């Protein structure tokens, strides 16, 4: 079972529907007490970094999410949900993130139209189980004004270019983040969610023995 974190900052239903479309059941979780009931988690998000962290704090999600990620179970952040995986965000001053990935989230440089909104191709930097069956330069749908600057280049799985080359997909061990919206990026977005679902099923099968 895949849990989708409901902290008032995400497009939950479209993620749930996209997972159903590729054959995976999801549970929208309104409390951290649901975390032990699921084998993988998706953290969606739209809006501002500080607001997201405040909402996670208010819902008492932060420590349980960090604990879940530390357990080895598959974890995927989407858009703002990817950005809060990092240590700091620079939107409206510096704010602490979840710190699951080293680095910070910064604003696009002046000159380009912000937010970056629309379809962009993703350059695959290194192989990942999340990208199985997805070709290099596949297009995904983005909506964001900030982007991640990982401290470790090895955490960058795929990049995109919007006046500056930025990480479109990041990951370390069992924690991944997609700057784009896979739930709005069919068919390749659905393939990515299907790959994530398979990883969750594998973990569930292994942990049941």
MDAnalysis code that builds the backbone (N, CA, C; Angstrom):
import MDAnalysis as mda
import numpy as np

u = mda.Universe.empty(627, n_residues=209, atom_resindex=np.repeat(np.arange(209), 3), trajectory=True)
u.add_TopologyAttr("name", ["N", "CA", "C"] * 209)
u.add_TopologyAttr("resid", np.arange(1, 210))
u.add_TopologyAttr("resname", ["UNK", "UNK", "UNK", "UNK", "UNK", "UNK", "UNK", "UNK", "UNK", "UNK", "UNK", "UNK", "UNK", "UNK", "UNK", "UNK", "UNK", "UNK", "UNK", "UNK", "UNK", "UNK", "UNK", "UNK", "UNK", "UNK", "UNK", "UNK", "UNK", "UNK", "UNK", "UNK", "UNK", "UNK", "UNK", "UNK", "UNK", "UNK", "UNK", "UNK", "UNK", "UNK", "UNK", "UNK", "UNK", "UNK", "UNK", "UNK", "UNK", "UNK", "UNK", "UNK", "UNK", "UNK", "UNK", "UNK", "UNK", "UNK", "UNK", "UNK", "UNK", "UNK", "UNK", "UNK", "UNK", "UNK", "UNK", "UNK", "UNK", "UNK", "UNK", "UNK", "UNK", "UNK", "UNK", "UNK", "UNK", "UNK", "UNK", "UNK", "UNK", "UNK", "UNK", "UNK", "UNK", "UNK", "UNK", "UNK", "UNK", "UNK", "UNK", "UNK", "UNK", "UNK", "UNK", "UNK", "UNK", "UNK", "UNK", "UNK", "UNK", "UNK", "UNK", "UNK", "UNK", "UNK", "UNK", "UNK", "UNK", "UNK", "UNK", "UNK", "UNK", "UNK", "UNK", "UNK", "UNK", "UNK", "UNK", "UNK", "UNK", "UNK", "UNK", "UNK", "UNK", "UNK", "UNK", "UNK", "UNK", "UNK", "UNK", "UNK", "UNK", "UNK", "UNK", "UNK", "UNK", "UNK", "UNK", "UNK", "UNK", "UNK", "UNK", "UNK", "UNK", "UNK", "UNK", "UNK", "UNK", "UNK", "UNK", "UNK", "UNK", "UNK", "UNK", "UNK", "UNK", "UNK", "UNK", "UNK", "UNK", "UNK", "UNK", "UNK", "UNK", "UNK", "UNK", "UNK", "UNK", "UNK", "UNK", "UNK", "UNK", "UNK", "UNK", "UNK", "UNK", "UNK", "UNK", "UNK", "UNK", "UNK", "UNK", "UNK", "UNK", "UNK", "UNK", "UNK", "UNK", "UNK", "UNK", "UNK", "UNK", "UNK", "UNK", "UNK", "UNK", "UNK", "UNK", "UNK", "UNK", "UNK", "UNK", "UNK", "UNK", "UNK", "UNK", "UNK", "UNK"])
u.atoms.positions = np.array([
    [0.844, -1.201, 0.000],
    [0.000, 0.000, 0.000],
    [0.881, 1.252, 0.000],
    [0.510, 2.227, -0.834],
    [1.238, 3.503, -0.899],
    [0.430, 4.559, -0.148],
    [1.082, 5.259, 0.740],
    [0.435, 6.341, 1.472],
    [0.765, 7.688, 0.848],
    [-0.250, 8.553, 0.720],
    [-0.054, 9.917, 0.217],
    [-0.286, 10.863, 1.393],
    [0.719, 11.668, 1.710],
    [0.643, 12.548, 2.883],
    [-0.275, 13.734, 2.594],
    [-1.339, 13.862, 3.399],
    [-2.253, 15.003, 3.296],
    [-1.918, 15.990, 4.407],
    [-1.197, 17.056, 4.030],
    [-0.879, 18.104, 5.013],
    [-1.411, 19.454, 4.523],
    [-2.396, 19.388, 3.630],
    [-3.055, 20.601, 3.149],
    [-2.283, 21.344, 2.082],
    [-1.262, 20.712, 1.479],
    [-0.409, 21.421, 0.522],
    [-0.176, 20.627, -0.764],
    [-1.098, 19.740, -1.122],
    [-0.798, 18.910, -2.288],
    [-2.020, 18.574, -3.121],
    [-1.755, 18.186, -4.349],
    [-2.795, 17.757, -5.266],
    [-2.970, 16.246, -5.100],
    [-3.674, 15.870, -4.021],
    [-3.689, 14.469, -3.605],
    [-4.471, 13.575, -4.548],
    [-5.642, 14.058, -4.972],
    [-6.545, 13.202, -5.761],
    [-5.932, 12.827, -7.101],
    [-5.229, 13.771, -7.737],
    [-4.655, 13.452, -9.052],
    [-3.530, 12.430, -8.911],
    [-2.790, 12.488, -7.801],
    [-1.750, 11.481, -7.554],
    [-2.401, 10.125, -7.300],
    [-3.448, 10.125, -6.490],
    [-4.169, 8.879, -6.182],
    [-4.744, 8.252, -7.457],
    [-5.351, 9.089, -8.315],
    [-5.952, 8.588, -9.561],
    [-4.887, 8.048, -10.516],
    [-3.742, 8.747, -10.599],
    [-2.662, 8.294, -11.483],
    [-2.129, 6.943, -11.020],
    [-1.982, 6.762, -9.712],
    [-1.519, 5.469, -9.183],
    [-2.534, 4.368, -9.500],
    [-3.822, 4.685, -9.334],
    [-4.874, 3.704, -9.639],
    [-4.821, 3.306, -11.107],
    [-4.526, 4.280, -11.962],
    [-4.471, 4.030, -13.404],
    [-3.387, 3.011, -13.758],
    [-2.299, 3.008, -12.990],
    [-1.217, 2.046, -13.263],
    [-1.290, 0.837, -12.321],
    [-2.421, 0.702, -11.615],
    [-2.685, -0.526, -10.869],
    [-2.224, -0.576, -9.433],
    [-2.012, 0.602, -8.811],
    [-1.560, 0.605, -7.416],
    [-2.548, 1.335, -6.524],
    [-2.881, 0.672, -5.419],
    [-3.819, 1.265, -4.466],
    [-3.063, 2.257, -3.580],
    [-3.713, 3.379, -3.302],
    [-3.098, 4.390, -2.438],
    [-4.056, 4.765, -1.319],
    [-3.471, 5.179, -0.218],
    [-4.255, 5.633, 0.938],
    [-3.869, 7.074, 1.233],
    [-4.845, 7.981, 1.225],
    [-4.557, 9.364, 1.604],
    [-4.510, 9.427, 3.130],
    [-3.345, 9.807, 3.648],
    [-3.107, 9.778, 5.095],
    [-3.290, 11.169, 5.692],
    [-4.201, 11.283, 6.640],
    [-4.451, 12.581, 7.278],
    [-3.740, 12.700, 8.622],
    [-3.115, 11.629, 9.065],
    [-2.402, 11.646, 10.343],
    [-1.147, 10.780, 10.242],
    [-0.078, 11.169, 10.954],
    [1.149, 10.356, 10.945],
    [0.932, 8.949, 11.499],
    [-0.171, 8.750, 12.232],
    [-0.452, 7.416, 12.787],
    [-0.715, 6.388, 11.679],
    [-0.986, 6.887, 10.457],
    [-1.208, 5.968, 9.328],
    [0.095, 5.431, 8.742],
    [1.220, 6.046, 9.053],
    [2.490, 5.661, 8.421],
    [2.869, 4.186, 8.615],
    [2.645, 3.598, 9.790],
    [3.006, 2.178, 9.941],
    [2.158, 1.250, 9.069],
    [1.044, 1.756, 8.524],
    [0.133, 0.915, 7.744],
    [0.521, 0.831, 6.275],
    [1.524, 1.623, 5.844],
    [1.871, 1.672, 4.420],
    [3.326, 1.227, 4.196],
    [3.593, 0.807, 2.951],
    [4.928, 0.305, 2.607],
    [5.761, 1.321, 1.830],
    [5.125, 2.381, 1.348],
    [5.810, 3.452, 0.629],
    [5.020, 4.726, 0.785],
    [5.684, 5.858, 0.627],
    [5.022, 7.156, 0.840],
    [5.310, 8.111, -0.309],
    [4.271, 8.859, -0.698],
    [4.445, 9.985, -1.619],
    [4.097, 11.260, -0.864],
    [5.013, 12.233, -0.927],
    [4.794, 13.547, -0.319],
    [4.598, 14.554, -1.450],
    [3.347, 14.921, -1.756],
    [3.114, 15.902, -2.813],
    [3.299, 17.312, -2.257],
    [3.079, 18.316, -3.076],
    [3.173, 19.676, -2.546],
    [3.105, 20.745, -3.614],
    [2.324, 21.782, -3.309],
    [2.298, 22.996, -4.129],
    [2.330, 24.185, -3.174],
    [2.954, 25.283, -3.605],
    [3.009, 26.472, -2.758],
    [4.414, 26.801, -2.306],
    [4.514, 27.413, -1.133],
    [5.790, 27.931, -0.639],
    [6.444, 26.965, 0.353],
    [7.775, 26.930, 0.308],
    [8.594, 26.054, 1.155],
    [8.262, 26.237, 2.640],
    [8.286, 27.483, 3.109],
    [8.060, 27.746, 4.538],
    [6.663, 27.311, 4.968],
    [5.661, 27.571, 4.116],
    [4.282, 27.182, 4.437],
    [4.165, 25.664, 4.542],
    [4.846, 24.972, 3.627],
    [4.805, 23.501, 3.645],
    [5.413, 22.963, 4.933],
    [6.579, 23.488, 5.313],
    [7.230, 23.015, 6.534],
    [6.391, 23.341, 7.769],
    [5.750, 24.502, 7.744],
    [4.884, 24.888, 8.874],
    [3.697, 23.928, 8.972],
    [3.121, 23.576, 7.816],
    [1.981, 22.656, 7.803],
    [2.397, 21.264, 8.272],
    [3.576, 20.813, 7.843],
    [4.081, 19.511, 8.302],
    [4.334, 19.525, 9.809],
    [4.866, 20.631, 10.293],
    [5.121, 20.776, 11.737],
    [3.804, 20.758, 12.510],
    [2.834, 21.513, 12.007],
    [1.532, 21.622, 12.680],
    [0.843, 20.257, 12.742],
    [1.005, 19.475, 11.668],
    [0.386, 18.152, 11.644],
    [1.213, 17.078, 12.331],
    [2.353, 17.485, 12.920],
    [3.274, 16.574, 13.624],
    [3.786, 15.462, 12.702],
    [4.041, 15.852, 11.434],
    [4.515, 14.905, 10.435],
    [6.046, 14.775, 10.398],
    [6.770, 15.803, 10.829],
    [8.197, 15.881, 10.499],
    [9.000, 14.695, 11.028],
    [8.957, 14.453, 12.315],
    [9.740, 13.334, 12.876],
    [9.279, 11.984, 12.318],
    [7.961, 11.730, 12.235],
    [7.519, 10.449, 11.661],
    [7.958, 10.252, 10.206],
    [7.960, 11.328, 9.406],
    [8.402, 11.215, 8.002],
    [9.897, 10.891, 7.947],
    [10.684, 11.586, 8.760],
    [12.133, 11.324, 8.788],
    [12.389, 9.879, 9.228],
    [11.613, 9.422, 10.210],
    [11.741, 8.038, 10.676],
    [11.349, 7.040, 9.594],
    [10.285, 7.346, 8.855],
    [9.833, 6.464, 7.776],
    [10.912, 6.348, 6.709],
    [11.458, 7.487, 6.296],
    [12.515, 7.486, 5.271],
    [13.728, 6.703, 5.764],
    [14.033, 6.816, 7.052],
    [15.180, 6.101, 7.636],
    [14.963, 4.603, 7.741],
    [13.703, 4.166, 7.596],
    [13.388, 2.735, 7.731],
    [13.729, 1.940, 6.478],
    [14.045, 2.646, 5.369],
    [14.376, 1.954, 4.125],
    [13.202, 1.777, 3.184],
    [12.000, 2.165, 3.629],
    [10.829, 2.035, 2.755],
    [10.860, 3.129, 1.678],
    [10.361, 2.834, 0.469],
    [10.418, 3.808, -0.624],
    [9.651, 5.101, -0.309],
    [10.282, 6.223, -0.637],
    [9.721, 7.542, -0.326],
    [9.931, 8.451, -1.534],
    [8.860, 9.096, -2.008],
    [8.938, 9.969, -3.181],
    [8.305, 11.328, -2.886],
    [9.097, 12.391, -3.054],
    [8.569, 13.744, -2.948],
    [8.294, 14.296, -4.343],
    [7.169, 15.003, -4.507],
    [6.787, 15.558, -5.806],
    [6.700, 17.074, -5.715],
    [7.374, 17.771, -6.635],
    [7.373, 19.236, -6.753],
    [7.823, 19.872, -5.425],
    [6.956, 20.591, -4.723],
    [7.350, 21.156, -3.426],
    [7.707, 20.043, -2.440],
    [7.066, 18.885, -2.595],
    [7.392, 17.729, -1.757],
    [8.805, 17.237, -1.980],
    [9.349, 17.468, -3.182],
    [10.762, 17.180, -3.433],
    [11.628, 18.244, -2.766],
    [11.244, 19.500, -2.898],
    [12.088, 20.591, -2.390],
    [12.284, 20.514, -0.882],
    [11.233, 20.151, -0.138],
    [11.372, 20.100, 1.327],
    [12.202, 18.907, 1.799],
    [12.590, 18.004, 0.877],
    [13.509, 16.932, 1.260],
    [14.887, 17.483, 1.612],
    [15.211, 18.684, 1.109],
    [16.543, 19.257, 1.296],
    [16.659, 19.978, 2.648],
    [17.879, 20.417, 2.952],
    [18.143, 20.986, 4.283],
    [17.571, 22.377, 4.465],
    [17.638, 23.198, 3.385],
    [17.192, 24.592, 3.506],
    [16.481, 25.052, 2.245],
    [15.526, 25.964, 2.430],
    [14.883, 26.630, 1.309],
    [15.034, 28.125, 1.477],
    [15.253, 28.834, 0.367],
    [15.506, 30.279, 0.419],
    [14.304, 31.114, -0.013],
    [13.106, 30.545, 0.074],
    [11.906, 31.292, -0.300],
    [11.435, 32.117, 0.891],
    [11.381, 33.455, 0.713],
    [10.990, 34.366, 1.804],
    [11.890, 34.173, 3.031],
    [13.210, 34.224, 2.810],
    [14.158, 34.008, 3.906],
    [14.551, 32.540, 3.972],
    [15.526, 32.223, 4.805],
    [16.006, 30.844, 4.885],
    [15.164, 30.039, 5.877],
    [14.751, 28.859, 5.449],
    [13.921, 27.987, 6.290],
    [14.467, 26.572, 6.237],
    [14.403, 25.880, 7.364],
    [14.890, 24.494, 7.426],
    [13.895, 23.555, 6.768],
    [14.444, 22.578, 6.009],
    [13.622, 21.532, 5.419],
    [13.747, 20.243, 6.217],
    [13.404, 19.124, 5.581],
    [13.451, 17.834, 6.278],
    [14.876, 17.303, 6.428],
    [15.792, 17.757, 5.560],
    [17.190, 17.343, 5.670],
    [17.455, 15.902, 5.270],
    [16.561, 15.308, 4.458],
    [16.792, 13.937, 3.989],
    [17.822, 13.906, 2.864],
    [17.968, 15.033, 2.165],
    [18.996, 15.185, 1.137],
    [19.801, 16.439, 1.460],
    [21.101, 16.399, 1.217],
    [21.959, 17.551, 1.507],
    [21.836, 18.588, 0.392],
    [21.678, 19.861, 0.790],
    [21.592, 20.928, -0.204],
    [20.502, 21.919, 0.140],
    [20.264, 22.846, -0.795],
    [19.279, 23.896, -0.544],
    [18.450, 24.155, -1.789],
    [17.381, 24.907, -1.596],
    [16.453, 25.236, -2.687],
    [16.514, 26.740, -2.919],
    [16.790, 27.132, -4.167],
    [17.037, 28.543, -4.496],
    [16.101, 29.002, -5.623],
    [16.013, 30.332, -5.781],
    [15.130, 30.909, -6.798],
    [15.820, 30.918, -8.162],
    [15.028, 30.766, -9.228],
    [15.588, 30.908, -10.575],
    [16.220, 32.280, -10.723],
    [17.338, 32.390, -11.445],
    [17.968, 33.701, -11.637],
    [17.065, 34.626, -12.439],
    [17.242, 35.957, -12.277],
    [16.410, 36.902, -13.011],
    [16.614, 36.765, -14.525],
    [15.604, 37.135, -15.267],
    [15.723, 37.101, -16.728],
    [14.675, 36.224, -17.375],
    [14.465, 35.043, -16.807],
    [13.470, 34.132, -17.369],
    [12.094, 34.370, -16.776],
    [11.081, 33.813, -17.426],
    [9.717, 33.918, -16.912],
    [9.539, 32.922, -15.769],
    [9.081, 33.436, -14.626],
    [8.889, 32.594, -13.444],
    [7.431, 32.743, -13.011],
    [6.719, 31.660, -12.675],
    [7.244, 30.301, -12.557],
    [7.545, 29.640, -13.909],
    [8.448, 28.675, -13.845],
    [8.689, 27.781, -14.980],
    [7.466, 26.861, -15.053],
    [6.700, 27.002, -16.129],
    [5.455, 26.249, -16.229],
    [5.350, 25.629, -17.613],
    [5.162, 24.317, -17.673],
    [4.981, 23.652, -18.951],
    [5.848, 22.411, -19.087],
    [5.926, 21.923, -20.315],
    [6.619, 20.665, -20.594],
    [8.098, 20.909, -20.889],
    [8.948, 20.132, -20.243],
    [10.387, 20.200, -20.483],
    [10.956, 18.793, -20.544],
    [11.994, 18.627, -21.375],
    [12.608, 17.303, -21.427],
    [13.596, 17.127, -20.279],
    [13.791, 15.877, -19.901],
    [14.674, 15.536, -18.785],
    [15.857, 14.729, -19.310],
    [17.040, 15.232, -19.007],
    [18.293, 14.595, -19.392],
    [18.692, 13.613, -18.289],
    [18.772, 12.342, -18.623],
    [19.079, 11.321, -17.619],
    [20.578, 11.289, -17.341],
    [20.934, 11.579, -16.099],
    [22.339, 11.690, -15.694],
    [22.897, 10.344, -15.243],
    [22.060, 9.569, -14.562],
    [22.501, 8.250, -14.095],
    [21.299, 7.326, -14.030],
    [21.528, 6.009, -14.085],
    [20.401, 5.077, -14.061],
    [19.696, 5.074, -12.711],
    [18.431, 4.752, -12.751],
    [17.647, 4.652, -11.521],
    [16.485, 3.706, -11.773],
    [16.112, 2.954, -10.753],
    [14.957, 2.064, -10.881],
    [13.688, 2.857, -11.212],
    [13.636, 4.097, -10.775],
    [12.452, 4.934, -11.057],
    [12.299, 5.233, -12.540],
    [13.386, 5.119, -13.290],
    [13.381, 5.517, -14.699],
    [13.313, 4.332, -15.665],
    [13.079, 3.140, -15.144],
    [13.023, 1.973, -16.024],
    [11.928, 2.152, -17.081],
    [12.296, 1.949, -18.357],
    [11.323, 2.078, -19.442],
    [11.092, 3.497, -19.909],
    [11.798, 4.466, -19.317],
    [11.630, 5.880, -19.686],
    [12.862, 6.321, -20.490],
    [12.673, 6.832, -21.696],
    [13.826, 7.202, -22.518],
    [14.473, 8.508, -22.063],
    [15.735, 8.670, -22.399],
    [16.412, 9.953, -22.192],
    [15.676, 11.026, -22.990],
    [15.621, 12.237, -22.443],
    [14.978, 13.399, -23.072],
    [13.446, 13.286, -23.125],
    [12.858, 12.390, -22.333],
    [11.394, 12.328, -22.242],
    [10.878, 13.629, -21.621],
    [9.662, 14.008, -22.000],
    [9.081, 15.269, -21.520],
    [8.200, 15.046, -20.293],
    [8.312, 15.981, -19.344],
    [7.498, 15.968, -18.130],
    [6.950, 17.375, -17.886],
    [5.911, 17.455, -17.045],
    [5.235, 18.741, -16.806],
    [5.723, 19.386, -15.504],
    [6.189, 20.628, -15.615],
    [6.748, 21.375, -14.479],
    [5.901, 22.608, -14.139],
    [5.843, 22.936, -12.850],
    [5.327, 24.231, -12.380],
    [6.113, 24.589, -11.118],
    [7.091, 25.506, -11.237],
    [7.877, 25.864, -10.044],
    [8.656, 27.159, -10.292],
    [8.944, 27.860, -9.188],
    [9.719, 29.102, -9.235],
    [11.094, 28.937, -8.583],
    [11.291, 27.820, -7.895],
    [12.543, 27.535, -7.187],
    [13.058, 26.174, -7.645],
    [14.341, 25.933, -7.433],
    [14.907, 24.638, -7.813],
    [15.956, 24.229, -6.785],
    [16.263, 22.942, -6.763],
    [17.188, 22.406, -5.766],
    [18.630, 22.508, -6.235],
    [19.508, 22.775, -5.277],
    [20.956, 22.722, -5.494],
    [21.514, 21.665, -4.541],
    [21.552, 20.393, -4.969],
    [22.062, 19.350, -4.075],
    [23.544, 19.567, -3.757],
    [23.911, 19.253, -2.521],
    [25.316, 19.356, -2.120],
    [26.127, 18.231, -2.760],
    [25.480, 17.109, -3.037],
    [26.160, 15.947, -3.633],
    [25.657, 15.725, -5.056],
    [26.562, 15.856, -6.017],
    [26.183, 15.655, -7.419],
    [25.648, 14.244, -7.662],
    [26.095, 13.285, -6.858],
    [25.647, 11.902, -7.066],
    [24.161, 11.721, -6.718],
    [23.559, 12.713, -6.067],
    [22.125, 12.632, -5.764],
    [21.261, 13.081, -6.946],
    [21.888, 13.592, -8.016],
    [21.136, 14.065, -9.188],
    [20.974, 12.914, -10.184],
    [19.722, 12.557, -10.460],
    [19.420, 11.455, -11.384],
    [19.105, 11.991, -12.779],
    [18.411, 13.110, -12.844],
    [18.057, 13.715, -14.127],
    [18.004, 15.227, -14.006],
    [18.329, 15.930, -15.104],
    [18.314, 17.389, -15.099],
    [17.404, 17.915, -16.205],
    [17.024, 19.180, -16.051],
    [16.295, 19.876, -17.099],
    [16.910, 21.267, -17.219],
    [16.536, 21.997, -18.260],
    [17.171, 23.295, -18.526],
    [16.101, 24.362, -18.716],
    [16.155, 25.388, -17.866],
    [15.252, 26.528, -18.002],
    [16.072, 27.796, -17.768],
    [16.993, 28.046, -18.697],
    [17.927, 29.159, -18.521],
    [19.075, 28.785, -17.610],
    [18.842, 27.834, -16.746],
    [19.865, 27.249, -15.876],
    [19.566, 25.750, -15.822],
    [20.608, 24.932, -15.793],
    [20.396, 23.484, -15.662],
    [20.086, 23.183, -14.197],
    [18.972, 22.510, -13.955],
    [18.567, 22.234, -12.568],
    [18.166, 20.763, -12.438],
    [18.220, 20.218, -11.218],
    [17.839, 18.824, -11.014],
    [16.329, 18.644, -11.196],
    [15.960, 17.713, -12.069],
    [14.547, 17.391, -12.274],
    [14.148, 16.155, -11.478],
    [15.130, 15.296, -11.222],
    [14.893, 14.076, -10.445],
    [16.119, 13.820, -9.583],
    [15.892, 13.618, -8.288],
    [16.997, 13.395, -7.355],
    [16.714, 12.119, -6.573],
    [17.745, 11.575, -5.957],
    [17.529, 10.387, -5.150],
    [18.757, 9.968, -4.389],
    [18.500, 9.359, -3.245],
    [19.582, 8.785, -2.430],
    [18.985, 7.597, -1.680],
    [19.540, 6.424, -1.923],
    [19.037, 5.196, -1.295],
    [17.552, 5.005, -1.635],
    [16.686, 5.038, -0.633],
    [15.254, 4.788, -0.847],
    [14.427, 6.073, -0.943],
    [15.089, 7.231, -0.988],
    [14.385, 8.522, -1.027],
    [14.608, 9.180, -2.384],
    [13.506, 9.534, -3.056],
    [13.572, 10.197, -4.355],
    [12.729, 11.456, -4.352],
    [13.063, 12.356, -5.261],
    [12.256, 13.559, -5.437],
    [12.161, 13.920, -6.906],
    [10.953, 14.252, -7.365],
    [10.719, 14.693, -8.742],
    [10.265, 16.147, -8.714],
    [11.006, 17.038, -9.404],
    [10.594, 18.431, -9.469],
    [9.340, 18.592, -10.334],
    [9.198, 17.712, -11.317],
    [8.017, 17.745, -12.191],
    [6.847, 17.027, -11.514],
    [5.687, 17.097, -12.171],
    [4.486, 16.420, -11.681],
    [4.258, 15.141, -12.497],
    [4.672, 13.977, -11.998],
    [4.456, 12.756, -12.776],
    [2.980, 12.477, -13.022],
    [2.130, 12.893, -12.072],
    [0.693, 12.623, -12.220],
    [0.063, 13.439, -13.349],
    [0.794, 14.456, -13.849],
    [0.301, 15.273, -14.970],
    [1.154, 15.072, -16.218],
    [2.040, 14.064, -16.198],
    [3.037, 13.909, -17.262],
    [2.894, 12.591, -18.014],
    [1.662, 12.201, -18.330],
    [1.513, 10.925, -19.040],
    [2.121, 11.044, -20.425],
    [2.675, 9.932, -20.982],
    [2.724, 8.583, -20.399],
    [3.927, 8.333, -19.501],
    [4.969, 9.180, -19.622],
    [6.198, 8.883, -18.884],
    [6.032, 9.101, -17.390],
    [5.194, 10.040, -17.006],
    [4.927, 10.237, -15.581],
    [4.245, 9.029, -14.970],
    [3.313, 8.447, -15.744],
    [2.641, 7.239, -15.262],
    [3.632, 6.080, -15.154],
    [4.577, 6.029, -16.084],
    [5.605, 4.978, -16.026],
    [6.446, 5.136, -14.760],
    [6.798, 6.377, -14.420],
    [7.586, 6.621, -13.207],
    [6.804, 6.199, -11.964],
    [5.506, 6.546, -11.912],
    [4.692, 6.156, -10.751],
    [4.533, 4.636, -10.688],
    [4.428, 3.999, -11.853],
    [4.360, 2.539, -11.892],
    [5.651, 1.926, -11.355],
    [6.791, 2.504, -11.750],
    [8.086, 2.024, -11.243],
    [8.175, 2.176, -9.731],
    [7.681, 3.315, -9.222],
    [7.689, 3.535, -7.771],
    [6.798, 2.496, -7.091],
    [5.622, 2.260, -7.674],
    [4.708, 1.259, -7.115],
    [5.347, -0.116, -7.048],
    [6.118, -0.480, -8.073],
    [6.799, -1.779, -8.084],
    [7.839, -1.862, -6.970],
    [8.557, -0.744, -6.744],
    [9.551, -0.716, -5.663],
    [8.869, -0.916, -4.302],
    [7.703, -0.283, -4.145],
    [6.945, -0.418, -2.891],
    [6.479, -1.868, -2.718],
    [5.982, -2.475, -3.802],
    [5.523, -3.876, -3.742],
    [6.671, -4.813, -3.397],
    [7.850, -4.546, -3.979],
    [9.035, -5.367, -3.685],
    [9.394, -5.274, -2.201],
    [9.378, -4.035, -1.685],
    [9.713, -3.846, -0.266],
    [8.710, -4.597, 0.608],
    [7.409, -4.485, 0.268],
    [6.368, -5.134, 1.058],
    [6.558, -6.656, 1.052],
    [6.893, -7.204, -0.123],
    [7.083, -8.657, -0.226],
    [8.282, -9.113, 0.601],
    [9.358, -8.339, 0.572],
    [10.556, -8.696, 1.330],
    [10.322, -8.604, 2.843],
    [9.615, -7.546, 3.243],
    [9.428, -7.323, 4.681],
    [8.405, -8.273, 5.286],
    [7.604, -8.935, 4.441],
    [6.591, -9.864, 4.975],
    [7.191, -11.241, 5.271],
    [8.448, -11.473, 4.821],
    [9.061, -12.797, 5.054],
    [9.678, -12.852, 6.434],
])
